[in-house]
Amino acid sequence: MASKGLALVTGASNGIGYHLAQQLAQEGYDLVIAGKEHDLTAKAEQDFRALGVRVTSYVGDLSQYQACMDLWHAAEATGQPVEVACINAGLGVGGDFVKTPLEQELEIVGVNCASTVHLAKHVTQQMVPRGTGRILFTASIVSEMVAPGESVYGASKAFVLMLAKNLRHELKGTGVTVTALQPGPVDTNFFNAAGAGDTKVGTEGKKENQPDDVARVGLKALFAGEEHVYAASFRTKAEGALMGVVPESVQASMHKGMMEPAEK
């Protein structure tokens, strides 16, 4: 199978990112993938190579400036221009802001915001002169909600969404498209890692959205050149459609309820 070009996917060792990379490989894209955990990233690389594409993997903490630079240098070293960039890596933490660890929240800002800007800068500066390229930012349905219990995470995803929207307008007419993927709660390890595995959303809510479905919806929107897409369940799409009309006080109450401990 002839290569369709190079795709860069961050957070590709598990969850949504794994399925974004897998589905791109199935379509014939060579990959540069990034993950934080060595074993998971190595396993993902092996899985994707088995699909018959070339894979370059990078393991590092993208909250750090040098890690972002090293990842981009790894992409450049392939000798292929990036045709598709899925800027997907993200972290979260659940709990009241007065109690959650500052260090963890600063890491969230580093990965969700700083690394997103860093990689988007390199990607756009490479794509625009060529007049071609597609960029997918993984935001969240929370990016448009009042989200008590996820104050920093929600704010970071609002940043990602607005960056995606702003870049879409800036790059209009350049041949480079920008799409924001806005999943609802997804059945991954995200909530356990965020310390919210025992909440209502972390036990039941996430089961409605499977990561492979979210990735499929996101890539379909990306290649269709859409501005954004809510993914993937009917409830997530309905909630997204209602965000502009539901009062913030109601949003806050609903989200607070979902972040409460699940009944046992």
Sequence and secondary structure as in RCSB ss.txt:
>XXXX:A:sequence
MASKGLALVTGASNGIGYHLAQQLAQEGYDLVIAGKEHDLTAKAEQDFRALGVRVTSYVGDLSQYQACMDLWHAA
EATGQPVEVACINAGLGVGGDFVKTPLEQELEIVGVNCASTVHLAKHVTQQMVPRGTGRILFTASIVSEMVAPGE
SVYGASKAFVLMLAKNLRHELKGTGVTVTALQPGPVDTNFFNAAGAGDTKVGTEGKKENQPDDVARVGLKALFAG
EEHVYAASFRTKAEGALMGVVPESVQASMHKGMMEPAEK
>XXXX:A:secstr
     EEEEESTTSHHHHHHHHHHHHTT EEEEEES HHHHHHHHHHHHTTT  EEEEE  TTSHHHHHHHHHHH
HHTTS EEEEEE       S TTTS HHHHHHHIIIIIIIHHHHHHHHHHHHHHHT EEEEEE  GGGGS  TT 
HHHHHHHHHHHHHHHHHHHHTTTTTEEEEEEEE S SSSHHHHTT TTBHHHHTGGGG  HHHHHHHHHHHHHHT
 SEEEESSHHHHHHHHHTTTS HHHHHHHHHHHTSB   
